[in-house]
Amino acid sequence: MTVNFNGVLRIMGYLLLVLGCSMLPALLVAVAYHESDALRSFLYTILPCFILGIILIKIFHPSLMKVKSRDGFLIVSLCWLLFSAAGAIPFVLSGAIDSYVDAFFETCSGFSTTGSSILSEIEALPKSILFWRSFTHWLGGMGIIVLVTALLPSIGMGGQLIASAETPGPVLEKISPRFSDTAKRLYLVYLLFTAVETVMLLCCGMSLYDALLHTFGTVGTGGFSSYNASVGHFSNPCVHWIIILFMVLCGVNFNLYFILIRHGVRRVFCDSELKLYLTIIGGAVALITLNLMLSGTYENLSDGLRDASFQVTSIITTTGYATEDYDIWPTFSKMIILLLMLTGACSSSTGGGVKIIRILISLKLIRRGISLKLHPNQVVSVTLNKRQIPQEVATNIANFVFFYIFVTFAGSLLISFNGFDLMTTISSVLACLGNIGPGFNLVGPTMNFSAFSDFSKLVLSFLMIAGRLELFTFFMLFSPHYWNSNKC
């Protein structure tokens, strides 16, 4: 069975149209703020996207072959690379970023909701460019393919099949019989969170522009801010707590919100992944707050609690916003932050990382292994929410965790050619692969990735996309088996 290139290229045409349309809001912002250079840069990007998209749709007619899993992996990977490559063009054409490699890094970071940046003077950029930069978070948060499936359910994309290669988490659940309806309902919740947070931030005194940009970064768990000091620019505690609230909400499995409507609160809080997610957040906040107070880093308990809550939530949901430089906190607090980088948010959320559900099942597998060592003849089942985990799912999760560790070390080895210290090197890879944003030392919350070589920036860019696509979807394309096998 060969790859259905006819169908793949036709779908790329539709994706180019969606990409062109997604730049229109930023174009309007350029018009509103009279930014002529930025306006031209968006026009010079949007028009080719429309023209090339229409050409691909007209030339490549729907194939009789159905879209298979092989095609789905290729479509998703090409989609994210295409959006990142084309989305970087306005940065370069407007003069906001001189190097295309830097612009590509910034755009990959945006769409993958990583939040890592090469920019040192963010506030000097045109407002429309900053709007586009943050809007990429919103587009990538729920998933580009999920968005296209919701908008264009009839283009023959094999919605569930393809979106399962993009959606974060080991299992993609349908909340309605047709996946296009599922996608629409997911985006309904996404839009609702966006609207509510924007209004709440406006009520706290933010301008509409700042409220929108920081909402995009929160609900997409991306972390791009329009200020050099990130959310720390705002001294209003109300702003901090609102962003904390929505970071927590958007780190939750979005399917639980529909379960909440259908079955009530009790059913939702019986979910094992949610309970562990909230327990980790609560425990980490309590430990860091205690450490900050005992070490004398903070004298005011409310300030220490707020900053600890913000940074814990920001890291575990892989948002990457900052109110304080946690790199100067005591070592114990930094160790907790490092551990949170390895967990990530819940499955089917907008957050990245390994995901809480994989951590939970891995812990259950370890416990089963200990039990079998003590009682070799005992039958020990691994269950989640009172349902037995199929052996195939458990094996896939174990494979993912091992592969994640392998990619982390392989990426760190490649990045080590820069000659930076060990913590900078490893945390930069963890920050990009886990879509977290900031790391430690030279890539801490008050620093950026501008010091890295172009080679390292490209490696980190691909790691961002690979991490957002759950590794296997992206790296599968580099396997000869993918291109030669007749079994896909």
Secondary structure as UniProt FT lines:
FT   HELIX           5..22
FT   HELIX           24..32
FT   TURN            33..34
FT   HELIX           36..59
FT   HELIX           69..87
FT   HELIX           89..93
FT   TURN            94..95
FT   HELIX           100..111
FT   TURN            112..113
FT   HELIX           122..124
FT   HELIX           127..142
FT   HELIX           144..151
FT   TURN            153..154
FT   HELIX           159..163
FT   TURN            164..166
FT   HELIX           179..203
FT   TURN            204..205
FT   HELIX           208..219
FT   TURN            220..221
FT   TURN            228..229
FT   HELIX           230..233
FT   HELIX           237..250
FT   HELIX           255..263
FT   HELIX           265..268
FT   TURN            269..270
FT   HELIX           272..294
FT   TURN            295..296
FT   HELIX           301..316
FT   TURN            317..318
FT   HELIX           326..328
FT   HELIX           331..341
FT   TURN            342..343
FT   TURN            347..348
FT   HELIX           356..374
FT   TURN            376..377
FT   STRAND          383..384
FT   TURN            385..386
FT   STRAND          387..388
FT   HELIX           391..415
FT   HELIX           416..418
FT   HELIX           422..433
FT   TURN            434..435
FT   HELIX           441..443
FT   TURN            445..446
FT   TURN            450..451
FT   HELIX           454..468
FT   TURN            469..471
FT   HELIX           472..475
FT   HELIX           476..478
FT   HELIX           480..484
//
